[in-house]
Amino acid sequence: MDYWVLTAIASACIFAFVTVGDKWILTGLGVKLSNYCIFVGMTQLIVSILLLLFMGFPDASFKSVISSLSAGALWGLGLTFLFFALQREDVGIVTPIWQSSPVFASVFAVYFLGESLNIYGWMAILLVVFGAAFLSTNFGRTETNKLFSFPLLLVIVGAIFIGGAQVLLKQSSSDLGIWHNMAYRGIGLFATIGLPYIRISSIQSLGNLLSNPKKTFIIFSAETIGPISGNIMLLMAVSSGPVSKVSALLGTRPLWVFLLTLLISVLGIKLFHESFKKIDVIIKAGSALVVSGGIAIIALA
């Protein structure tokens, strides 16, 4: 199995834990979305500054630096659109649309980077995308009459942005090392997901939140250690593998989220209100097999 396959899957697994942590923080701990965005953005900015201070500025082309900054900015915008939609629409509708980003990444990679995909490559990507979409759906609890609302259109735009961001990271990786690429991506991400929310009142509210040692430890673990580790794996995968297939493997996050939340439910751990009906488990287990089939094709092709 190729190195980039393992790092892409590792990134998806790490971000599955981050996703579960996000849900716990935003629901169980009652953290405001604006505070959450500021913390995520500030964390990315601080890590980026430390990396540049420690490693110095790279001897890289202006184009590569701009590509990495733009990738972070697009990623931040995509996440902002996702959060906006999740506040207003059923998660069972929003998330499957969001999972279309690997398709856009594949199209961009073929068109802009000259990557080639045969019929088996496209089949694997579609298996992962549609399988992940079904894994993300709460069956029987979605409002199917909302197909063209403004928030859902923003989700589509956000998915396109994420696909474009992955291609830009691949492009910048030809001239930037993993750490410098991570630093510039983080600065770009802060500019679109953290900076717009910064207000004196928001900073004070975030300070009050972080004055609680227990909450600080939980948020730091879920929103600093996890994303940094996941982003390192992501950049390692993008720098060494075809972004069209890497993106599909990164899109397997719902598979790992499903398995993790199922384990939490079986163990009786009460992190948040999450229950599985029998039909959910059956259909999502079938979806998991579909995603696994897509992973197998990508890994073995």
RAVEN-V317978 format. One record per residue. N is the residue number from 1. RES is the residue in one letter. PHI is phi as a letter, one per 40 degrees, with the letter a starting at -180 (999 if undefined). Layout:
# RAVEN-V317978
n = {N,N}
res = {RES,RES}
phi = {PHI,PHI}
This chain:
# RAVEN-V317978
n = {1,2,3,4,5,6,7,8,9,10,11,12,13,14,15,16,17,18,19,20,21,22,23,24,25,26,27,28,29,30,31,32,33,34,35,36,37,38,39,40,41,42,43,44,45,46,47,48,49,50,51,52,53,54,55,56,57,58,59,60,61,62,63,64,65,66,67,68,69,70,71,72,73,74,75,76,77,78,79,80,81,82,83,84,85,86,87,88,89,90,91,92,93,94,95,96,97,98,99,100,101,102,103,104,105,106,107,108,109,110,111,112,113,114,115,116,117,118,119,120,121,122,123,124,125,126,127,128,129,130,131,132,133,134,135,136,137,138,139,140,141,142,143,144,145,146,147,148,149,150,151,152,153,154,155,156,157,158,159,160,161,162,163,164,165,166,167,168,169,170,171,172,173,174,175,176,177,178,179,180,181,182,183,184,185,186,187,188,189,190,191,192,193,194,195,196,197,198,199,200,201,202,203,204,205,206,207,208,209,210,211,212,213,214,215,216,217,218,219,220,221,222,223,224,225,226,227,228,229,230,231,232,233,234,235,236,237,238,239,240,241,242,243,244,245,246,247,248,249,250,251,252,253,254,255,256,257,258,259,260,261,262,263,264,265,266,267,268,269,270,271,272,273,274,275,276,277,278,279,280,281,282,283,284,285,286,287,288,289,290,291,292,293,294,295,296,297,298,299,300,301}
res = {M,D,Y,W,V,L,T,A,I,A,S,A,C,I,F,A,F,V,T,V,G,D,K,W,I,L,T,G,L,G,V,K,L,S,N,Y,C,I,F,V,G,M,T,Q,L,I,V,S,I,L,L,L,L,F,M,G,F,P,D,A,S,F,K,S,V,I,S,S,L,S,A,G,A,L,W,G,L,G,L,T,F,L,F,F,A,L,Q,R,E,D,V,G,I,V,T,P,I,W,Q,S,S,P,V,F,A,S,V,F,A,V,Y,F,L,G,E,S,L,N,I,Y,G,W,M,A,I,L,L,V,V,F,G,A,A,F,L,S,T,N,F,G,R,T,E,T,N,K,L,F,S,F,P,L,L,L,V,I,V,G,A,I,F,I,G,G,A,Q,V,L,L,K,Q,S,S,S,D,L,G,I,W,H,N,M,A,Y,R,G,I,G,L,F,A,T,I,G,L,P,Y,I,R,I,S,S,I,Q,S,L,G,N,L,L,S,N,P,K,K,T,F,I,I,F,S,A,E,T,I,G,P,I,S,G,N,I,M,L,L,M,A,V,S,S,G,P,V,S,K,V,S,A,L,L,G,T,R,P,L,W,V,F,L,L,T,L,L,I,S,V,L,G,I,K,L,F,H,E,S,F,K,K,I,D,V,I,I,K,A,G,S,A,L,V,V,S,G,G,I,A,I,I,A,L,A}
phi = {999,c,d,c,c,c,c,c,c,c,c,c,c,c,c,c,c,c,c,c,c,d,c,c,c,c,b,c,c,g,c,c,c,c,c,c,c,c,c,c,c,c,c,c,c,c,c,c,c,c,c,c,c,c,b,g,c,c,c,b,c,c,c,c,c,c,c,c,c,c,c,c,c,c,c,c,c,d,c,c,c,c,c,d,c,c,c,b,b,c,d,c,c,c,c,d,c,c,c,c,d,c,c,c,c,c,c,c,c,c,c,c,b,g,c,b,b,c,c,c,c,c,c,c,c,c,c,c,c,c,c,c,c,c,c,c,c,c,c,g,b,b,c,c,c,b,b,b,c,d,d,c,c,c,c,c,c,c,c,c,c,c,c,c,c,c,c,c,c,c,c,c,c,c,b,b,c,d,c,c,c,c,c,c,c,c,c,c,c,d,c,b,b,b,d,c,c,c,b,d,c,c,c,c,c,c,c,c,c,c,c,c,d,c,c,c,c,c,c,c,c,c,b,b,c,c,c,c,c,c,c,c,c,c,c,c,c,c,c,b,b,c,c,c,c,d,c,c,c,c,c,c,d,d,c,c,c,c,c,c,c,c,c,c,c,c,c,g,c,c,c,a,c,a,b,b,c,d,c,c,c,c,c,c,c,c,c,c,c,c,c,c,c,c,c,c,c,c,c,c,c}
